[in-house]
C-alpha cells in the first residue's frame, strides 16, 4: 500500500514536472527526515526527474515558509492520524 502511494505521488509529480528546473526537496534536521528526503529524491531521479536537495533545510516553520515562497517544492511532514479528520470519521462510522 505504501509503495502504491509513493508511486502515485511520483506519477503526479512526474506529470507536473515537465519543466527543466529541478524539483527542490527539503527536510527537517533529523535522521528520519534525511532518509525520507533521500528516498524520495532517488525515486524521482530514477524516473528521470531532476532533483535539487536541501537536506536538511530547517525546522517545520522554515520548510513551510520555503514552500509558500516557492523556495522548496517538497518536504516530508507527519500527520497524527488519531487527531485527523479521517480518524474521527472512522470513529463515528464504527459506533
Secondary structure as UniProt FT lines:
FT   HELIX           2..16
FT   STRAND          23..26
FT   HELIX           31..46
FT   TURN            47..48
FT   STRAND          51..54
FT   HELIX           60..69
FT   HELIX           81..83
FT   HELIX           85..94
//
